Structure formats: C-alpha cells, structure tokens
Amino acid sequence: MSRIPVGVLGATGAVGQRFVQLLEDHPWFEVRELVASDRSAGKPYRQAATWRLAGEPPAEAAGIVVSGLGDPLRSPLLFSGLDSSVAGEAETDLSSRGHAVISNSKNHRPDPDVPLLIPEINPDHLASIEAQKRRTGGGYIVTNPNCSVVGLAMALAPLHRAFGIEAVTVVTLQALSGAGYPGVASLDIADNVVPYIGGGEEEKIETEPLKILGTWDGQAFADAPMSISASVHRVDVVDGHTMAAFVNLAKKASPEEARKKLACFRGEPQERELPSAPRRPIHLLEEDNRPQPRLDRDRERGMAVSVGRVRGDRRYDLRLEALVHNTIRGAAGAAILNAELLHARGLLPGRP
Ligand SMILES: NC(=O)c1ccc[n+]([C@@H]2O[C@H](COP(=O)([O-])OP(=O)(O)OC[C@H]3O[C@@H](n4cnc5c(N)ncnc54)[C@H](OP(=O)(O)O)[C@@H]3O)[C@@H](O)[C@H]2O)c1
C-alpha cells in the first residue's frame, strides 16, 4: 500500500524534530515536505536542522530541501510545530487551500469549530470538522492540547465520566524541552526551580481541559462545568512534565474506586489498534515514589500517561500525580495519533 504524503511545518524545531523522528518508517504516512522559516528554507534538512535528538536524522528526511512558509505544498496532511507567532495565520491559510492541518500550536485551540482532540477522550468532537469544511471548502484544522494538559486531561477523564469533577487544583513541574531550544538559560535553571512559564501556560491548563471534557452538540462546543486552578513551575528535567492534582468530585469515590476507573480506561485508538496508540493510555503505578520523569516518561514509546499516588485528602476528595512525555504524548506523538484516527475514519482529504 502506498503511504500518504505528509509535510511537517516548523520541522527544524524541538517539536518538528520529534515529528520527523516519529514518522520514520510510519506504516501509513511518509514525510515528503519539510517547512521552516526563511533562515532554513533552501537548505537540505540535515543542514537546516541542528539535530538535537538521539541518533541521526532519518535518511528519508535528511536530504529533503526545506521549503519556506509561502511555498506551495502538495501533501494533503500537514503536521504543524510552528512557532505560535506564525502558526495562526499559516494554519488558517493552509486549511483554506484544502490541507488537513494537525497542529500543536495554541492559536486555534479555542476556535468555535476546531476540535481540541485527545482521541481516547473526545473522538466525537471530530464531527466539528464538517462545520470547518463548509467554511473552507475542504480543508480543516485539528489541534492537540498543551503538553501538560494531555497528562492532566487523561488522568481526569475516567474520573469525570464515572463521578463528575467539580474542581481541580494542579501544580505542575515542567521539563526544559517544553520551552523549545535553547529554552531557559542553564545558569537560570541549574540547581533551581522557576515558578513561572510564559505564553499563558496557567490559563491554557485552566481552560483547555474544559473544552476536551465538554461536548459538541452539532453546532457548538460546551465546556465541562468544572473549575481548574493551576500553578506552574519549570524544573531541571530534560523531558517529562509531572503534575500534582487535587480533585473534588460531584459523586464521592474512594481512592480504590478511582484507581479501578483509571486502570481500565481505554478508547477508540486502542479499539482500532492505531499504529501509535499505547495499549494502555494510563499506566497506573502503585509504588509510593512514582511516577518519576526519568523512569516513567518513555512508557509505551512515550505515548502512555503515568498516574500514581491516588489517595484521599482532608480538603479534597482525591489527590494524584500524573506524568506525560511532553514532546511525544504532549506534542508530536499526540498529533500523529490524531492523524491516524482521521485516516482510520476516512476523514483525510485527497491531494489539494
Ligand atoms: N516543546 C514542547 O514540548 C511543545 C509541546 C506542545 C506544543 N508546543 C508548541 O509547538 C510549537 C513549536 O514549539 P517548539 O518547542 O518546537 O519551538 P521551536 O523549537 O522554537 O521551533 C519553532 C519552529 O518554527 C519555525 N519558525 C519560527 N519562525 C518562523 C517563521 N517566521 N516562518 C516559518 N517558520 C518559523 C522554526 O524554524 P527555523 O528553525 O527556521 O527558525 C522552527 O522550525 C509552539 O507553538 C509550541 O508552543 C511545544
């Protein structure tokens, strides 16, 4: 079977390199086009991208000459790891030219007809792309959440379905790679914790899960009726965002009941056995001192979220810890799983 040609926008960046790495030898998708800024355009990828992941850049990508953002693209499916300063306009333009744009950037996540997708949680939100297609004539945008939100929403979804969530307080400990390259200066972060992340990080964590756990009624999204308060920190960890969440439920549940719901959580990617789907999207850990980024971020090739220390509390109903690999399940891997679900449902467009 011939593979579907795909392009990667922002291919030289931290997320773009993960796309290129994860798409190597993908059974359904083949990287044909790589796009970055004018600083990189016109150069072969191996020269344009300073490769910062382990090993070499994949051979199928290394020789591709990088395009600029304005150049015409032929791939029906485009993955975007563009800087948010340019992503909004570029993704709108490309979707209006008939491409399916699967984006990591924050720009279109709140749009009224753009799904903010985690395939295990809200695959029904894909119905909203029909509204986009009527607007654009064929192309559309699908977004994946902020990197911390993937971990938080995955841990909350089974609890929300079973017991209803009223309120969450979350404290995050976020890895350095979440800021792209070069990120925080080494002398600012070594031996240190920085209690601030720019770009509206706390607001994203407080709002995006409401859309993901909410509903699409055929016309509009309605937020899940819960409140989230977040306090974020940058820590001296390379990959893997950890978060401590305190949860109040509408219907009371014991930690044991919560653990059962978390452990058996599965979704459409698992039913369809999508190529990038983890067998178990949530790994429930029983040890007192887990999850830990170094030990748990790579579970199921970085696609599983780890949840541990599910316990009671004096003020809240439950406390738990969650961990997500921020550039895999929190970014490029999430977008690839979104595209796999679109392909499995027959929703990818033909060549524009
Ligand atoms: N890092 C994470 O964990 C993470 C997780 C989830 C979402 N995100 C989001 O994903 C996006 C990329 O993040 P990142 O960490 O990969 O950033 P990054 O390392 O700074 O990479 C940014 C990419 O955008 C390209 N770019 C910048 N300005 C451009 C322009 N004017 N025209 C065309 N291309 C341009 C860069 O190309 P050049 O190399 O040519 O400059 C590079 O390929 C951001 O929107 C970010 O918020 C990141």
The ligand as an SDF file (V2000), in Angstrom:
LIG
                    3D

 48 52  0  0  0  0  0  0  0  0999 V2000
    8.2330   21.9090   23.1060 N   0  0  0  0  0  0  0  0  0  0  0  0
    7.1190   21.3400   23.5670 C   0  0  0  0  0  0  0  0  0  0  0  0
    7.1340   20.4640   24.4660 O   0  0  0  0  0  0  0  0  0  0  0  0
    5.7740   21.7180   22.9870 C   0  0  0  0  0  0  0  0  0  0  0  0
    4.6880   20.9540   23.3790 C   0  0  0  0  0  0  0  0  0  0  0  0
    3.4410   21.2450   22.8400 C   0  0  0  0  0  0  0  0  0  0  0  0
    3.2990   22.2920   21.9600 C   0  0  0  0  0  0  0  0  0  0  0  0
    4.3650   23.0540   21.6050 N   0  0  0  0  0  0  0  0  0  0  0  0
    4.1380   24.1220   20.6260 C   0  0  0  0  0  0  0  0  0  0  0  0
    4.6900   23.7070   19.3570 O   0  0  0  0  0  0  0  0  0  0  0  0
    5.2060   24.8220   18.6470 C   0  0  0  0  0  0  0  0  0  0  0  0
    6.6800   24.6100   18.3710 C   0  0  0  0  0  0  0  0  0  0  0  0
    7.3860   24.5520   19.6100 O   0  0  0  0  0  0  0  0  0  0  0  0
    8.9460   24.1870   19.6640 P   0  0  0  0  0  0  0  0  0  0  0  0
    9.2520   23.9800   21.0980 O   0  0  0  0  0  0  0  0  0  0  0  0
    9.2620   23.1110   18.6820 O   0  0  0  0  0  0  0  0  0  0  0  0
    9.5960   25.5790   19.1360 O   0  0  0  0  0  0  0  0  0  0  0  0
   10.9980   25.8090   18.4140 P   0  0  0  0  0  0  0  0  0  0  0  0
   11.9810   24.7620   18.7970 O   0  0  0  0  0  0  0  0  0  0  0  0
   11.3480   27.2340   18.6720 O   0  0  0  0  0  0  0  0  0  0  0  0
   10.6770   25.6430   16.8240 O   0  0  0  0  0  0  0  0  0  0  0  0
    9.9070   26.5790   16.1130 C   0  0  0  0  0  0  0  0  0  0  0  0
    9.7860   26.2010   14.6340 C   0  0  0  0  0  0  0  0  0  0  0  0
    9.0330   27.2430   13.9660 O   0  0  0  0  0  0  0  0  0  0  0  0
    9.8000   27.7170   12.8530 C   0  0  0  0  0  0  0  0  0  0  0  0
    9.5630   29.1680   12.6570 N   0  0  0  0  0  0  0  0  0  0  0  0
    9.8150   30.1930   13.5140 C   0  0  0  0  0  0  0  0  0  0  0  0
    9.5000   31.3750   12.9410 N   0  0  0  0  0  0  0  0  0  0  0  0
    9.0580   31.0910   11.6820 C   0  0  0  0  0  0  0  0  0  0  0  0
    8.6040   31.8710   10.5860 C   0  0  0  0  0  0  0  0  0  0  0  0
    8.5520   33.2230   10.6660 N   0  0  0  0  0  0  0  0  0  0  0  0
    8.2050   31.2460    9.4470 N   0  0  0  0  0  0  0  0  0  0  0  0
    8.2750   29.9050    9.3560 C   0  0  0  0  0  0  0  0  0  0  0  0
    8.7090   29.0910   10.3570 N   0  0  0  0  0  0  0  0  0  0  0  0
    9.0820   29.6790   11.5080 C   0  0  0  0  0  0  0  0  0  0  0  0
   11.2510   27.4700   13.2010 C   0  0  0  0  0  0  0  0  0  0  0  0
   12.0320   27.4390   12.0170 O   0  0  0  0  0  0  0  0  0  0  0  0
   13.6020   27.9280   11.9950 P   0  0  0  0  0  0  0  0  0  0  0  0
   14.3940   26.8280   12.6220 O   0  0  0  0  0  0  0  0  0  0  0  0
   13.8810   28.0690   10.5340 O   0  0  0  0  0  0  0  0  0  0  0  0
   13.6720   29.2060   12.7600 O   0  0  0  0  0  0  0  0  0  0  0  0
   11.1340   26.1100   13.8980 C   0  0  0  0  0  0  0  0  0  0  0  0
   11.0730   25.0940   12.9090 O   0  0  0  0  0  0  0  0  0  0  0  0
    4.9280   26.0590   19.5210 C   0  0  0  0  0  0  0  0  0  0  0  0
    3.7480   26.6730   19.0720 O   0  0  0  0  0  0  0  0  0  0  0  0
    4.7980   25.4700   20.9180 C   0  0  0  0  0  0  0  0  0  0  0  0
    4.0180   26.2630   21.7630 O   0  0  0  0  0  0  0  0  0  0  0  0
    5.6140   22.7780   22.0810 C   0  0  0  0  0  0  0  0  0  0  0  0
  1  2  1  0
  2  3  2  0
  2  4  1  0
  4  5  1  0
  4 48  2  0
  5  6  2  0
  6  7  1  0
  7  8  2  0
  8  9  1  0
  8 48  1  0
  9 10  1  0
  9 46  1  0
 10 11  1  0
 11 12  1  0
 11 44  1  0
 12 13  1  0
 13 14  1  0
 14 15  2  0
 14 16  1  0
 14 17  1  0
 17 18  1  0
 18 19  2  0
 18 20  1  0
 18 21  1  0
 21 22  1  0
 22 23  1  0
 23 24  1  0
 23 42  1  0
 24 25  1  0
 25 26  1  0
 25 36  1  0
 26 27  1  0
 26 35  1  0
 27 28  2  0
 28 29  1  0
 29 30  1  0
 29 35  2  0
 30 31  1  0
 30 32  2  0
 32 33  1  0
 33 34  2  0
 34 35  1  0
 36 37  1  0
 36 42  1  0
 37 38  1  0
 38 39  2  0
 38 40  1  0
 38 41  1  0
 42 43  1  0
 44 45  1  0
 44 46  1  0
 46 47  1  0
M  CHG  2   8   1  16  -1
M  END
$$$$
